[in-house]
Amino acid sequence: MNDWPDQPEGPRRMSHVQRPQVPQQPPRGGQGYDQGYHPNFTQAQNQGYDSGYSSGQVYGDPQGGGRGTVPPQYAPQGPGRPAPDWRKRIKIGSIVLVVAVLGWGVGTYAWASSQMRNEVDLSKVIERPEEGDCTTYLIVGSDSREGMSAEEKKKLHTGSAEGKRTDSMMILAACSSGNTMVSLPRDSWVTIPNFVGSESGKSYPARGGSKLNAAYAMDGPELLVRTVEFNTGLHIDHYAEIGFAGFANIVDALGGVELNIDKGFKDKKSGADFQAGTQTLNGEQALAFVRTRYAFAESDLQRTKNQQKFLSALANQAATPGTILNPFALYPTLGAGLDTLIVDKDMSLYDLGKMFFAMKGISGGDGKSMNMPIAGTAPQNSLKWDMPKVKQLVEQIKNDEKVTVESNR
């Protein structure tokens, strides 16, 4: 049976169904809006009732321009994201940086210490003077050609002599009253005392008068230290020696050393050819500068002055933050010099650093440089020390007093 009344075919109308009224929500952000809570929704959810009502509104942008997001009353609400704690982040970052720097420093120190050649045993030196208040270093430049090729010997004008001899010697006294660098001319006439052979262990009697560089030729660094201590009465705490190749390599690793040359000079034997004025010397030029003696009327005495001047400039450039804190400068410099630098067994990298800073202080005006006081000539065209002045100089250094002694040459 058809329950519909007879009507002409056409649109059929359904009876009106009354739907529950849904209260209007105020616009998002408007007055009276309760974020995330709707009483009717909560009640219907608790009763399991789904009204099926849809207003047709698409939620998203408050202006209705968004697409298909969750209606506001369904949006989960929670605490806002906390602001970054920059104090904590900076603190943690600083700790990480400090640890990294310390790790790099310790690693560098360990590596550099392993490169040092602690070969000179000062415990073999006999009858030593008492230690003074200053730290004293005997710094030696040798004419060692160890590890050099024939081409390098020719380039650096070193010749091809076998073995090694002293090319320069100086005492550096690091004192609280001021640092002092005293050059010892290798032609100084001194007494070579009795000694115990560094290799043989045998006792040898005093040789008597001879040039200072003969002591090194006879039994190496240990006898040289013994001879310097015997003739001066000054205790030597540390010994440092570098050969031709190591010296030139250090200068090149630093990118050259700037030096002001007072008066130009030439010397075929050393390869020197300099104009007066400020200039940057590479390794080859630096070696020629410190080795030249025949171009000067004062010969070895003028050469020792040039050596002091250059070593102070070298230390002044090497002992700077730009070199020490820059691994691209520090590692090449250390690598170029440490494996050719021979030091005593008790000398640490820290002691070596103190030595460089003491030389740097002299170039900066904190101290003085001088030749050992000379009284005249001696046999074999050598130089005789002015012993009263030498004694006064040594006493001032031993007692950490300001050095007032002047060299007469």
Order of alpha helices (4+ residues) and beta strands (2+ residues): alpha-alpha-beta-beta-alpha-beta-beta-beta-beta-beta-beta-alpha-beta-alpha-beta-beta-beta-beta-alpha-alpha-alpha-alpha-beta-alpha-beta-beta-beta-alpha
